[in-house]
Amino acid sequence: MKNYTFSVKIWATICLCLTFSFTFGHDYVPGARQNRAVLLAGGDVHTVSKGILQDTDLLFENGRISTIGKRLSPPAGAQIIDVTGQQVYPGLIDPNSQLGLIEIEQARATDDTGERGRENPDVQSHIAYNPDSEIIPTVRSNGITTALIVPTGSLLRGRSSLINLDGWTKEDAMEKENAALHVSWPRVSIITAWWMEQSAEDQKKENEENRKHLEETFEQAKAYYVAQKADSKLPVDSRWEAMVAVFDKTLPVFIHAEDMRQIEMAVDFAKKYELRIAIVGGAETYKAVNLLKENKIPVIIERTQQMPMRSDDEYDLAYRLPKLLSDAGIKYCISQSASWGTRSLPFQAGQAVAFGLDKEEALRSLTLSTAEILGVDKDLGSLDVGKKATLVVSNGDILDQLTNQVTYMFIDGRQVDLDNKHKELFRKYQEKVDRTSASKPSTNHQPTVMK
């Protein structure tokens, strides 16, 4: 009886896993490789690098932009798409997303956002990335073509990869593998909220222990790096091997930190180990602009649509942060740290526009500035001849929730299906409304007059 019960449990677990794997896969076929020239005719082209070119044509061939200009003559056999009155933008890039790593937050079996333990530098986010996630098509509908898929965790999270949001496999969709190593800087503040069970003293000890552990980890990694350089035949340790590129300065370190004290510590840490870093989150980077500018450290703002970090902060501080960094001359970009929430990325920049940020710079913070920080600006981020044809067309302002209406999307010249589960459900229940309305008796008759 015990063996029978055990077998039933095993089969139940297997069936559950299979159910998850079949349920969480969208039905939309990835775009086919571009096999003929495409001309987008008559749109307002937001180049980002050279301003807005109104009533302008854009031609792309073999996955790359070949010509931009007025009244272009397309080559024989080209597909011509009239986008007169519409807006043509570079594809938006989210530099801090868990898209494709998690499907349902309450279902642990669908959550591959992070590994257990404090030090996982050998983690590679693209290994767990699911290109068939049901969430991805909903994100594309708002103009996001590319995302940096970032692992979560406590100290050494692992490495992120930049992935295009259309493709049969993660390899097919890959834009840049292992783009950065991610570090969660140890907390420095003391939490006094009712739910915190630890005493202030215990929190201080834990914060300091985490900071020391992070430094010891980098010491071990650097010692391994030096030893491997001296003798390449030494045994390979996958953890420290993953960090060799960090000390070679070919792999940047993205340090997730919010507090001013964390940011100062992170900069000192970067100097000590000669790291190329960026600050991710950065709620209090406006307090450290001189330090960041002096050390040429870029900032990836987590999002603007959020509450103030401290109870005595101004209510609109997060909304104004891009403007504050812009005025200080800090290189920055805007992200939306989430999975399904990635779709609100353009509206994070729109929020900043409402609080003083220049509109063209807001667009840059989602495109070219992001591409520069991620090291892919030769291919992505602006509409220039020679760059990849990764772009979107919208009937309205892509930063505005009310008018953002993406009509076309191309990734490497491949046309992307813009349908998604939300649109399917809308059509379904719109049909219900239409049928209900049609079945109701007409009320357009003359009223009966009582005598």
N, C-alpha and C positions, 0 to 999 in steps of 0.2 A: 504493500500500500504506500509506503514511504517513497519507494522508487517511482511508482506511478505518479504520485503527487509532484515529485521533483521533475519528472519528464514533462508533465503538463505545464509547469512553471517555465521550463526552458523554452518549450514551443510557444507559449504565450508571449515571452520576451522577444523571441525571433519574429513572430507575427507583428508585434507592436513596432519593432524597428523597421520591418518592411513597410508597414502602413505609413510610418513617418516618411520613409524614403520616397514612396509613390505619391503621397499627398502633397508634399512640399516641392513640387516641380511645376513651373509654368508651362503653358502650351504654345508659346510664341516662338516661331522658327527664327534663328539668328539670320542677320542680313547676309546675302550672297556677296562674294568678292566682286568688286566693281569691274565690269567688263566693257563698259563704254563710257564716254565722257558725259558729264552731267553739267548743265548750265542752269544756275539759279538766276532768273532774269528779273531785273527791276526792283530789287529789294533795297532796303537801307542797310548797308553793310557796316556793322560795328567791328572795325578791325582791331580795336583796343590799342594797337601800336601806332596807328596813324589817324585816329579819330573816326568819325562817322562819314561814310561815303553814300550820299543819298541817291536813290534811283540808279543803282549800280549793279552790274552783272558780276557773277563769280563763277568761274569755270574750274572744275577739278577732274583730273584724269589719273588712273592707276593709283587712286587713294591719296593723291596730293593735289593741293591747289596749284593750278597752272597759270591762270590769268585772272586779274581783277580790273574791270574797266567799264566804260559806257558802251552800250550797243555792240556787244561782242558778237562776232560771227562764229557760231559753234562748228566744230568739225563734223564731217558726215557721220550720220548715225547717232549723234548725241541725243541724250534725253534732255528735253527743255522743260523746266518747271517755272511757271509764272508765279513769282512771289511779290508782285507789285503791291506796295503798301504794307508789306510785312517786314519784320526785323530779322536780320541774319547775324547770328552771334557765334563766337567760338564756343565749343562745348564747355559746360561748367565742370569744375574739378573740385571734389570734396577731399581735403587732405587729412581727414581724421574721422574715419567711418568704420563701423562693424558690419556693414552691409554684406550679406552672403555668409556670415558666420553664425547668425542666429535667426530663427524663424519665429518662434513663439517664446516669449520671455518666461512664461510659466511652465514650459515643457523642457526639462533639463536635457532630454535626448536631442533637442534641436539647437542646443547652445554650445558652440565651439569657440567662444570668444577668447578664452584664455586657458592656460594650464595651471595646475596646482604648484605651489612652491614659490619662493621669492626670486629665484634666478633661473631664467629660461631664455638665455640669449640665442640658443639654437632653434627656438620656435620660429617657424615661417608661416605667416598668416595665410598665404595662398594655398598651402597644403589643405586647409580646412574650408577654403572658399567654395561655395556652391553657386555655380553660374546659372542654375535653374531655379533659384529662389523666387518665390511668388512676389517678394517685396521689390525685386529689381525693376520690373516693368513699371511699377507705380512711381518709382524714383525717376526713371527716364522721362516720364511724362512732363516733368517740370524743367527739363533741359539739362539734367546732370548726365554727362557721358562717361565720366571717369571718376574713380574714387581710390584713395589710399586706404587699403584695408588694414586696420591697426589692431593688434592683439591687446587684450586687457591684462591686468595683473598688478602685483604689489610693487616690486622693485624693478628687476630686469624682465620686462614683458616679452621681448623677442623682436623679430623683424617684420616690418610691413612691406607690402608690395602694391604697386600702382596698377590697377586693373580697369580695363574698359568694360562698360556695362552691357556688352553684347558679345556672345560667342558660345560655341558648342561646349568648350572646356575652359578651365582656368588657364591652360597654356595658350589656347586660341585667343583668349581675351587679354593676355598679359601685355602691359605697357612697359613696366620696369620692375623686375624681380628684385626683392630685398633692397628697397629704396632707403630704409633707415632702421636703426636700432632704437627701441623705445624704452625709456626709463621713467618710472614713477618716482619723483623725488619724495623722500620720506617727509611725513607731516612734521611741522614745527609748532603748530598751534595746540592749545589745550581746549578740548571740547567740554563745555559745561552743561550741555543739554540734558534733559531728564532721562533720556534713553541711554546715555553713556554710563556704563557700569564701572569702568576703571576710575580710580582716583586720579587727581591731577599729577601726583607724584609718579604713579605707575605709567601714566601717559608720557611724561617727560622721559622716563627711563626707556620706554619702548621706542620713542622717536629717536633718541640718541643711539640706541642699539641698532636700529634700522639704518641710520646714517653711517655708522661704523661698518656695518655689514656690507653696505654698498661699496664703500671705499676698499674694504678687504677683497671684495670680488673683483674690482678693477685692478687691484695690485696683482692678484693671481693671474688674471687675464693678460696683463702686461708682461709678467714674468714668463708666461707661456709664449707670448709673441716674441720676446727677446730670445728665448731658448730655441724656438723653431727657426728663427733667422740664423742662429749660429749652427744648428744641426737639424736639417729637414727630415732626418730619419727617426726623430724622436716619436714616441707613441702619440697618436692623435686623440685629443679630447674634444668631442663635438661642441661642448659649451664654449670653450675658449677659441676653438677654430673659427667659430661664428663671429668672433670679435677681432680677428686678425685685420679685417678690412677697416675697422674702427681706428686702429693704431697706424694703419697705412694711410689714413685720412681719405679713403675712398668711400667710406660709409659714414654718413652723418649720424649724430645721436640726437634724437628728439626727446627733450626732457619735459615731462608733464608736470607743471608747477603753477600754482595760482598766487600764493602768498609772496609778498615782497622779499621776505627773509629766505624763502626757498629759491627765489630767482637769483639773489645775491650769492647764495651758497653754490648754486648750479654753475654760475659764471666762474667762480673761483675754482670749482672742480674741473671745469673745462680747460682752464688755464694750466692747472697742475698736470693733467694728462694729455694736453695738447689735442683736444677734441674739437671737431666741427659740430656745433650744436644749434638747435633752434628751440625756442620755448613754446610749448603747446599748452593752451588754456590761457594763462597769462592775465588773469583778472586784474592783477596789480602791476602790470608792466608799465603802466603810465607813470608809476612812481620811480621807475628805474630807467627812464629813457636815456639819460646820459651814459649810464653803464652799458646799455645795449648798443647804443650808437657807437660808442668808443670801441667796442669789441665786435662790431658788425654782426650782431646776432639777430636773426629774423624772428618774428612771432607768428604763430598760428593761433588766431583767436578761436576759442572753442565755439562760441556762438554769441550773438548779441541779444537774442530774445530770452533773457533770463533775469532772475531776481538779483538784487545787489548781494555781493559776497558778505558784507558786514551790515549789522543792524543800523549803523550810523552813516553808511554810504548814501550818496544821493540816489534817488530812485532810478534815474536814467543813466547811471554810470556805464552799465554794460552797453547800452544803446550808443553812447558817445565814444566808447573806447577806440573804434577804428579812426574816428576823427582826431582823437588825442594823439594816437601814434602817427598818423599822417602828418599832423602839424609839427611833430617832433622829428620827422625825417626817418622814422623807423620802417624798415621793410616788413610788411605783414601781409597776411591773407586771412580769409574768414572760412571757418569750417562749420559743420553741424555734426557734433559727436553723437552718433546714433546708428541704428540700422534702418528701420522704416522711416525714422525721422529725418534721414538724409534728404528726403524730398523737399524739405523746407529750406534747403541751402540758399536758394536765390533770395528768399524773403528775409534771411539774416542780414544780407547786404542792403536790402530795401529798407529795413529798420534803421540802419546806420544813415542812409540817405535822409530819412525823415528827421534825423537829429544832427544834420549839418555836413555829412560827408558828400563830396562831389560825386555826382551820379556816374560819370565815366570812371572815376577811381574805384567806386564801389564794384563796377563790373570787372575792373582789373583785379580786384581782390579775390574774385572767384575764377579767374582765368590766367592771365599772364603772370601776375605776382605769385600765384600758387605754383605755376609751372617753373618759375625761376627758383623758388625755394626747394622744389622737388628735383631740380636738375633736368627737366625735360622741355625747357623753353625753345629748344631748336626744332621741336616737332609740334608742340601744343601751346595753347594759351592765347594765340592771336590769329587773325586771318591775314596771312602773308603768303605771297607766292613761295612755293617750296615746302611749306609746312603741311602736315597731315590734314586731310579733309575731314576733321572731326569737328562738326558744327551743328547748330540747330537753327530752325526758323520758327519765329513766334508771330502770331497775329497781333500781339500787344507787347507791352513792356515786360521783359522776362523777370524783372525784379519786383513786379507788382502782383500781389495775390489776386487782384480783381481782373487784371487784363492778361496775365501770363497764359498763353494758349499755344503750346508747341504744336506745330503742324507737320514739320519734317525734322528728322534727325539722321545724321550720317556719322559713322565712326570709321575712320580709315577709308572713307569713300563708300562704305556699305550702308545702304538704306536700312534703318532700324524700324521694326514694327512698334508703333506707339500705343497699341492696345494694352489693356491690363485688367486685372480682376475688378477693380473699382468701376471701370467703364462698363464692363460686362454686367455688373450688378445694377448700375444706373439704367442701362438699356432694359434690363429685365423688369425692374419696378416702374420704369416709365411706361412700359407696355401695359402694366397693370392699371396705372392711372388712366391711360388712354382708353383702355377697354371699359373701365368703370364709367368714365365720362360718356362714352358712346352709348352705353346701355341705359343711361338715365333718360327718362321722358323729357321731351323738349318743353321748355317753359316760355317759348316765344309765341304764346297764343294770347288772344284778346281776353281780358278778364270778364267774367260774367257780371252783368249789372243787376243787382237785386232791386226789384220794384216793390 
